[in-house]
Amino acid sequence: MTRLSVEMLAADTVEPITSAGHAQLGIAVLAGIAVIVLLITKFKMHAFLALTIGSLALGAFAGAPLDKVIESFSGGLGDTVAGVGVLIALGAILGKLLADSGGADQIVDTILAKAGKSGGRAMPWAMVLIAAVIGLPLFFEVGIVLLIPVVLMVAKRGNYSLMRIGIPALAGLSVMHGLIPPHPGPLVAIDAVDANLGLTLALGILVAIPTVIIAGPVFSKYAAKWVDVPAPEKMIPSRASDELEKRPSFGAAVSTILLPVAMMLSKALVDVIVDNPDATVQRVFDVVGNPMIALLFAVVVAMFTLGRPAGFTKGKILSTTEKSLGPIAGVLLIVGAGGGFKGTLVDSGVGEMIMEISKDWGLPTLLLAWLIAVVIRVATGSATVATVSAAGLVAPLAAHMSDTHTALLVLVIGAGSLFFSHVNDAGFWLVKEYFGLSVGQTVKTWSLMETIISVVAGALVLLLSLVI
């Protein structure tokens, strides 16, 4: 199901906090988003503060009582953090254990050793594989910091084009970040539209594979011709395992990363096969495949499969866990404020307005969601802000969608949130500095790669919606 009528949703909507008409609500939405964009881009304000102020501005322009706006924002923030906060924290702990134990380095070194036997032809494909596996539990920025030294060393030692090696790695990380839970963006969108996580994960992997191939190894051939730069030696830092006497095995590291994915997918599979909520086996897998249980179990397992082989003491494991939580404070605040913005949008009656307007446009819901995410991404530079804002705007449209199409809605929002990273995106500057590129070179490689990911993934989701 891709389109909804207002009549179908009439019984599901709540009394809005304002009596503003559609014209005033439309102006309020545009004003609220404009405030967020202006504060982030012009005044360099943190996205958490910008989203908070933008939510209040939206309510004010809509003519809603301030106490009701605050209540809506607080409720949305609380619901979002309650829904995804624990998952983000567990994902951060798992990623930190993987990085600090040398498990990530072990995966990288093993795959590169195998790829090197092909004479270098398989190296771009190896970089995609490394980035996809490493990128599952890691935030994008952490993944970049972890993989850049490998990219630079491989390019230098093997005399490869930096873009031929670097673009596949960046594509693998970016696709994981935008489409695959437990990354913050997809988790927030899943929570906002009440999607099935296991089904979203399965369909996300299905979409991610061809997307990353096209945007990675295939596009890197052209990127290497357009931008031919050497690997900057000054940007090659030491790796975590350089200071360790031993590290986990390849099998242990990969198995630990894939454990929560397998648990969540098992729940989705049992749901499809059994399809009986009262059946014992389905109830068991509802617990086993619960994302919090899956990630919590993986974290506990990682302490033994990653920490102990690296020689970590109990104190070192505790220290690693503590260090993993500090950097995600900003992410949690942004995600929470995004949920507050969504709450303000929904309670103001914006969802009903969008449904009525989009009904006249004749646009499929999935295409509308992609376009909204694209506009917010280009304006703010933040994939997370684009995801949480777009999910909030289109959430009412998912109320009577099938589970499959709700999962596809999450994926198409994630695809739109990656469109054309440019100078207002921190990732743009991270890639530019690490690879030693000019602004123009970064646009021709990184920015274009992000656009390819967004368009290809969005198109694949739309095609899937026609056949499933």
Residue, then its C-alpha position, 0 to 999 in steps of 0.5 A: m500500500t502506497r497511498l492513503s485517504v484522509e478518511m481512513l486515518a480520521a479515527d486514528t488522529v488526535e486533537p491537534i494543539t492548534s486550530a490553524g488552517h492548512a495555509q498557516l500550518g504550511i507556513a509554520v512548517l517551512a518557518g520551523i525548518a528554516v529556523i533549524v537550517l539557519l541556526i545550523t548553517k549560518f550560526k553554527m549552532h549544535a543540531f540539538l539546540a537548533l531542533t529544540i528552537g525550531s520546534l518552539a518556532l514551529g509551534a509559535f508560527a502555528g499559533a499553538p499555546l506555548d505550554k502545549v508545544i513544550e508538552s509535545f516536544s518533551g513527549g516526542l523527545g522522551d518517546t524517541v530516547a526511550g525507543v532508541g537510546v539504549l540501542i544506540a548506547l549498546g551499539a556504541i559499546l559493541g563498536k568500541l570493543l571491536a575497535d580497541s581489542g584489535g578485532a576490526d584490524q584483524i578483519v581488515d588484515t585478513i580480508l586484505a591478505k586474501a584480496g592481495k593474492s588477486g594482483g589487486r583486482a579484488m582490492p576495491w571489492a575487499m574494501v567494500l566488504i571490510a567497510a560493510v562488516i566494520g560499519l554494521p556496529l560502528f557510527f559513520e564517523v568512527g568507521i571513517v577514523l578506523l578505516i582511513p589508516v587502512v585505506l591510506m596504507v593499502a593505497k601507498r603500499g600497493n601503489y593503488s589509486l587513492m580513490r579506487i580504494g577509498i570510494p568503496a570503503l566510504a560507500g560501504l560505511s555510508v550505506m550501512h549508516g543510512l539504511i541498516p539498523p542499529h545505526p541511529g537514523p534507521l532506528v529513529a525512523i523505525d520507531a517513528v513509523d512503527a516499522n518491523l525492525g527485523l523486516t527492515l533489516a532484511l530488506g535493507i540488506l537486500v537494497a544495500i548490496p546492489t547500491v554499495i556495488i554501484a556506488g563503490p567499486v563501479f563508481s570508483k573507476y570513474a572517480a579515480k580518473w577524475v581525481d588522481v591524488p596520492a595518499p597523504e602520509k601525514m594522515i596515517p595514524s597508528r592503529a589500535s592493534d599496534e599497541l596490543e600483544k595479541r588480538p581476537s581471531f578473524g572468526a571470533a570478530v566477524s561472528t560477534i559483529l553478525l550475532p545481533v544481526a542474525m538474532m534480529l533476522s531470525k525473529a523476522l523469519v519466524d514471524v513470516i513462517v509461523d505467523n501466530p503471535d500466540a505460538t510458543v516458538q514465535r514468542v521465544f523469538d520475539v524475545v531473542g530477536n528483540p533489538m535490545i536483547a540482541l545487542l545486549f547479548a552481543v555486547v556481553v559475548a564481545m567482552f569474552t570473544l573480543g576483550r579477553p583474547a586481546g588481554f583486556t582485564k575486567g578494569k580495561i573492559l569497564s574502561t572501554t565501555e565507559k569511553s564508548l558512551g561519552p562520544i554518543a551524548g551528542v548523537l542521543l541529544i540530536v536524535g531526542a530533539g529530532g523526536g521532539f520536533k516530530g512530536t510537535l509536527v504530529d501534534s500540530g496536525v501537520g500529518e493530516m495536512i501533508m496527507e491532504i496535500s499529497k493526495d492532490w499531488g498524486l505522488p506515491t508516499l515513498l517518493l514523497a518521503w524520499l523528496i522530503a528527506v532530500v530537501i532537509r539533508v541538502a539544507t541542513g547537511s545532517a543525515t540524522v536530522a533529515t531522517v528524524s524530520a522526514a520520518g516525523l512528517v510522513a509518520p501518519l502516512a504509515a498508519h495503514m501501510s503493510d509491514t513490508h511497505t512500512a519497512l520500505l518507508v524507513l529505507v527510502i527515508g534513509a536513502g534520501s537522507l544521504f543525498f549530496s553531502h556538501v559544505n554544510d556536512a561534517g562528513f564532507w570536511l572529514v573526507k576532504e582533510y583525511f584524503g587531502l582533497s580540494v573542495g572541488q575534488t571532494v564534490k566530484t568524488w564524495s558528494l557524487m558518491e553520496t548522491i549515487i547511493s541516495v538515488v540508487a537506493g531510492a529507486l530500488v526501494l520504489l521498485l521493490s514496492l511494486v513487487i512485494 
